Amino acid sequence: MKKIKVGLFVLFLLLLIFIPKLLNKPVESRKLQPIVVPELIKVEIYGEVNLPGVYYVESGTTYEKLINYALGPKLEADLSTINLKEPILDSIRIEIKKKDEPVTQKVNINTASLEELVMLPSIGEATAKRIIEYRQKNGAFLTISDLKQVSGIGDQTFEKLKNLITV
């Protein structure tokens, strides 16, 4: 019994000595990482996709990813006219057409590739590149007349294009 009392007394002394030291030990602080909130853009996809609708996606999302978000293309979808690796612009509507659907005469200046733009009258490769750069920097064209804000496209060029383009 005496040994137990001595043992408890020694344990008590050790606790009195070491507990304050343990409590005063500095706690290692973790560096907080800032939360990065991605910029979201709003786009609509319709036509030959399994889940058409309006989607909020990260800026820089490609057409391919958006089509996958819409649960993929239907069997009849014609993806040959779309650059799947091109980033999507904010506030645009994307129509996925059927393979046998006739191609419309109008070129969508918000989604047209370089190759499609150079097919338009008075639009060479340099001007087509400026149109694409303008889209990437300023976002989607809201009206076809906004095309005149691109360097090299004045009233005369716009008059040649206005019946051939859409937004």
N, C-alpha and C positions, 0 to 999 in steps of 0.2 A: 504494500500500500504506500509505503514511504517512497519507493522507487517511482511509482505512478505520480505522486505529488511533485517530486523533483523533476520528473520528465515534463509534466504540465507547466511547471514554473519556468523551465528552460525554454520550452516552446513559446510561452507567453513573452519572455524576454526577447526572443528572436523576432517574434511578430512586432513587438514594440520598436525594435531597431530597424527592421527591413520594410515594414509597411509604409512609413513616411517617405522612405527613399523611392519606393515603387510609385507612390502617388505623385511625387515631384518630378518623375522622369518625363522629359518632354515628349509629346506625342508627335510622331512624324506626320507632317502635313502633306496632303496630296495636292498637287497642282491641278487646279480646275481648268478644264479645256473649254474654250468657248463653243457654244452650240452654233453650228452653221445652218442657217435656214436657207434652203435652195430657193431661187427665184422661180416662181410658177408662172406659166403662161396658159392661156385658155384657148383651146382649139376644138373644132367640131369635125368629126369624120362621119361620112354617110355613104350610102351606096352599097357596094358589094363587100361589106364586112359583117361579121357575125353579131356584133354589138355596137351599132352606130350610136352616136351621141356626142355630148360635150365632155371634154376631158380637161383636167388641170394637170399639166405635166411640167417637169423641170425644163427650164430654158436650156436649149441645146439638144433636146430629145429629137431623135431622127424619125423619119416617116416609118421606117421599119418597126421601131419600138411602139409608135402610136398604133400601128395596125395590129401589133401583138396585144396591146392593151385592149383593143376592140375585139379580142378573141380570134384574131387572124382573118385572112381574106376568105371569102366564099370560093367555091370551086370555079365559078364563072368570072372571078375578078381578073382584070387585066392590069397587072403591075408593071408591065413593060414601059409604060409612059411616065413612071414615077422613079425619081432618083431616091432609092430607099435609104441611102446613107446621108442625105442632105438634112440639116437641122430644120425643124419646123419654126415658122415665124409665129409671133403672138397674134391672136384674134383672127385666124384664117379658117375657112371652111374647106375641107378636103373631100372631094368626091372620088370614090373608087368605082370606076366604070366596069361594065361587063366587057368581055372579050369581043363580042360581036357588035357592040354599040358603035355607031358611027362617031368619029372624032369630030368634035365641034370646031367650028371655024375660029372661035375666039381663043386667045391665049391668056391664061390667068397670070398677070404680071406679079402676083404674090407667090406663085409656086413654080413658075416656068424655069427650066434649066437654061444654062448658057446656050445649048444647042437649039432649044425652042425659041429663045429670044432672037437669035441671029437669023431665024427664018422670017422674021417680020421685016417689012420694007424699011429702009433707012437705018436699020440697027445692025451695026457691025459687032465684031467681037469685043472691041474696047468699050463700046456703049453698053453692050450686054453685061459686061463685067461691072460697069458702074451702076447699073440697075440692081444687080445682085448685091453689091457692096452697100448701096443705099438701103435695101431691104434689111440687111443684116445689122446695119448701124441704127436705123430709125424705126424698124418694125414694118409691119405690113402697110401697103398702100390702102388708104381708106376709100379713095375714089380713083377713077382712071386718070383724072386731070392732075392728081398728085405726081404722076410720072414726069410732068414738066419741071419738077424740082430737081430732077437728075441732070447733072451737067451734060450738055450736049443734046438735050431734048427741048427744043423750042416749040413755038406755036405751029410752024410748018410741019415739023416731024410729027407732032401730036395729031394734027389733022389727018395725016396719012394712016395713023395707028388707031385712032379712036373707035373705029368700027370693027377692029380686029382684036381688041383686048378687052379684058374684064378683070374684076377684082374678086 
